[in-house]
């Protein structure tokens, strides 16, 4: 989903929908070309998708037990250090916590657009936007990225980008919030270094 559509205000959706209805009446041969309204059929499809998502956004209420599980304090046994100094928690623990709170199938991470590859042959980065849905409600969206080290690694890189997006979406839920509070993360890092001074990088 393009930045232009994500930035639309609710008040603009109805007017743009009318423009899309007019565009939809045009012949298929003209569907890819911008109309006088500046909207193509593809853009209208994206707009309709956005309208559906915003109609249920911010309308989900989690019960006390679900909130308690999602926002529970970090478990230090799950902490790792990457590249010697960055606190890290494997994506599997995010998924386990979501499953525990919401049940398997109670949440989904859904692509919000096509994957994009940026960079040159020696240094490529794959990006894709995902939305986190809970019981059919969009609760967060984020772009995930990962480096591509060759054609054969593109699938793995896309999966890593998906994991990156999931973690960013979970920030909006307050999950593992300690990682994003400078003073707290610094204290956790210090404790981890004292406990495991010879810890190897784990991926």
C-alpha positions as CSV (number, residue, x, y, z in Angstrom):
1,X,0.0,0.0,0.0
2,X,1.5,3.3,-1.0
3,X,2.4,6.0,1.4
4,X,-0.1,8.3,-0.4
5,X,-3.0,6.1,0.5
6,X,-1.7,5.4,4.1
7,X,-1.7,9.1,4.7
8,X,-5.3,9.8,3.6
9,X,-7.6,11.3,6.2
10,X,-10.9,9.6,6.8
11,X,-12.8,12.6,5.4
12,X,-11.2,12.2,2.0
13,X,-12.2,8.5,1.6
14,X,-15.8,9.1,0.6
15,X,-14.9,11.7,-2.1
16,X,-12.2,9.4,-3.6
17,X,-14.6,6.5,-3.5
18,X,-17.0,8.4,-5.8
19,X,-14.1,9.1,-8.2
20,X,-13.3,5.4,-8.2
21,X,-16.9,4.5,-9.1
22,X,-16.6,6.7,-12.1
23,X,-13.3,5.2,-13.1
24,X,-14.7,1.6,-12.7
25,X,-17.2,2.4,-15.5
26,X,-14.4,2.9,-18.0
27,X,-13.4,0.2,-20.5
28,X,-10.8,-2.3,-19.3
29,X,-8.3,-1.0,-21.8
30,X,-8.3,2.3,-20.0
31,X,-8.1,0.8,-16.5
32,X,-4.3,1.2,-16.1
33,X,-4.3,4.8,-17.3
34,X,-5.0,7.7,-14.9
35,X,-8.4,9.1,-15.4
36,X,-9.3,12.8,-15.2
37,X,-9.7,12.2,-11.5
38,X,-6.1,11.0,-11.3
39,X,-7.1,7.5,-10.1
40,X,-6.4,4.2,-11.9
41,X,-8.4,1.0,-11.2
42,X,-5.4,-0.4,-9.3
43,X,-5.3,2.7,-7.1
44,X,-9.0,2.4,-6.5
45,X,-8.6,-1.2,-5.4
46,X,-6.0,-0.1,-2.9
47,X,-8.3,2.7,-1.7
48,X,-11.2,0.3,-1.2
49,X,-8.9,-2.0,0.8
50,X,-7.8,0.9,2.9
51,X,-11.4,1.9,3.5
52,X,-12.2,-1.6,4.7
53,X,-9.2,-1.6,7.0
54,X,-9.9,1.8,8.6
55,X,-13.5,0.9,9.2
56,X,-12.4,-1.6,11.9
57,X,-9.1,0.0,13.0
58,X,-8.9,1.0,16.7
59,X,-12.1,-0.9,17.4
60,X,-10.7,-4.0,19.1
61,X,-10.7,-4.5,22.9
62,X,-8.6,-7.2,24.5
63,X,-9.6,-8.6,27.8
64,X,-7.5,-8.3,31.0
65,X,-5.9,-11.7,30.7
66,X,-4.8,-11.1,27.0
67,X,-3.4,-7.7,27.9
68,X,-1.5,-9.2,30.9
69,X,0.1,-11.9,28.7
70,X,1.0,-9.5,25.9
71,X,2.5,-6.8,28.1
72,X,4.2,-9.2,30.6
73,X,7.7,-8.3,31.8
74,X,10.5,-9.5,29.6
75,X,12.0,-13.0,30.5
76,X,15.7,-12.5,30.8
77,X,16.4,-16.1,29.8
78,X,15.2,-15.2,26.3
79,X,17.6,-12.3,25.9
80,X,20.5,-12.5,23.6
81,X,23.3,-10.2,22.4
82,X,23.8,-9.6,18.7
83,X,26.8,-8.0,17.2
84,X,28.2,-7.7,20.7
85,X,26.0,-5.0,22.0
86,X,22.4,-5.1,20.7
87,X,19.7,-6.8,22.9
88,X,17.8,-9.3,20.9
89,X,14.8,-11.7,21.4
90,X,14.1,-14.4,18.8
91,X,10.9,-13.9,16.8
92,X,9.7,-17.3,18.1
93,X,9.1,-15.8,21.5
94,X,6.9,-13.1,20.0
95,X,4.8,-15.7,18.2
96,X,4.6,-17.9,21.3
97,X,3.4,-14.9,23.4
98,X,0.8,-14.0,20.7
99,X,-0.4,-17.6,20.5
100,X,-0.6,-17.8,24.3
101,X,-2.6,-14.6,24.6
102,X,-4.9,-14.9,21.6
103,X,-4.9,-18.5,20.7
104,X,-3.5,-20.1,17.5
105,X,-5.3,-18.5,14.6
106,X,-6.4,-15.5,16.7
107,X,-3.9,-13.3,14.9
108,X,-2.2,-13.0,11.5
109,X,0.6,-11.1,9.9
110,X,-0.6,-10.2,6.4
111,X,1.3,-8.5,3.5
112,X,0.1,-5.0,2.8
113,X,2.0,-4.7,-0.5
114,X,4.5,-6.3,-2.8
115,X,8.1,-6.9,-1.8
116,X,10.6,-4.4,-3.0
117,X,14.3,-4.9,-3.6
118,X,16.7,-1.9,-3.3
119,X,20.4,-1.5,-3.9
120,X,22.9,-2.9,-6.3
121,X,24.2,-6.4,-7.1
122,X,26.6,-6.3,-4.2
123,X,24.3,-4.8,-1.6
124,X,20.6,-5.5,-1.9
125,X,17.9,-4.9,0.7
126,X,14.4,-6.5,0.5
127,X,11.5,-4.6,2.1
128,X,7.8,-5.5,2.5
129,X,5.0,-3.9,4.6
130,X,2.9,-6.2,6.8
131,X,-0.2,-5.6,8.9
132,X,-0.8,-7.3,12.2
133,X,-4.5,-8.4,12.5
134,X,-6.1,-9.7,15.7
135,X,-9.5,-11.4,15.2
136,X,-9.9,-9.5,11.9
137,X,-8.9,-6.1,13.2
138,X,-5.9,-4.3,12.0
139,X,-3.9,-3.3,15.1
140,X,-0.6,-2.3,13.6
141,X,1.5,-2.2,10.4
142,X,5.2,-1.9,9.8
143,X,7.8,-2.4,7.1
144,X,10.3,-5.2,7.6
145,X,13.6,-5.5,5.8
146,X,16.6,-7.8,5.4
147,X,19.7,-7.9,3.3
148,X,19.7,-10.3,0.3
149,X,23.0,-12.1,-0.1
150,X,22.2,-13.8,-3.4
151,X,19.3,-15.1,-5.6
152,X,19.2,-18.3,-3.6
153,X,18.7,-16.4,-0.3
154,X,15.8,-14.2,-1.4
155,X,13.2,-16.5,0.2
156,X,15.0,-16.6,3.5
157,X,15.6,-12.9,3.4
158,X,11.9,-12.2,2.8
159,X,11.0,-14.5,5.8
160,X,13.5,-12.5,7.9
161,X,11.9,-9.2,6.7
162,X,8.5,-10.7,7.8
163,X,10.0,-11.4,11.3
164,X,11.3,-7.9,11.4
165,X,7.9,-6.4,10.6
166,X,6.2,-8.6,13.3
167,X,8.5,-7.3,16.0
168,X,7.8,-3.8,15.0
169,X,4.1,-4.3,15.0
170,X,4.3,-5.9,18.5
171,X,5.9,-2.7,19.7
172,X,2.5,-1.0,19.3
173,X,1.1,-3.6,21.6
174,X,3.7,-2.9,24.3
175,X,5.3,-6.3,23.9
176,X,8.9,-6.5,25.2
177,X,8.7,-2.7,25.7
178,X,11.8,-2.9,27.9
179,X,13.9,-3.3,24.7
180,X,12.9,0.2,23.7
181,X,13.4,2.1,26.9
182,X,17.0,3.2,26.9
183,X,17.6,3.0,30.7
184,X,15.9,-0.3,31.1
185,X,17.6,-1.9,28.1
186,X,21.0,-0.6,29.3
187,X,20.5,-2.3,32.6
188,X,19.4,-5.5,31.0
189,X,22.4,-5.5,28.7
190,X,24.7,-5.0,31.7
191,X,23.1,-7.9,33.6
192,X,23.4,-10.1,30.6
193,X,27.1,-9.3,30.1
194,X,27.8,-10.1,33.7
195,X,26.0,-13.4,33.5
196,X,27.3,-14.5,30.1
197,X,30.6,-12.7,29.5
198,X,31.6,-15.2,26.8
199,X,28.2,-15.4,25.1
200,X,28.4,-16.1,21.4
201,X,26.2,-14.4,18.8
202,X,23.1,-16.4,18.3
203,X,20.8,-16.0,15.3
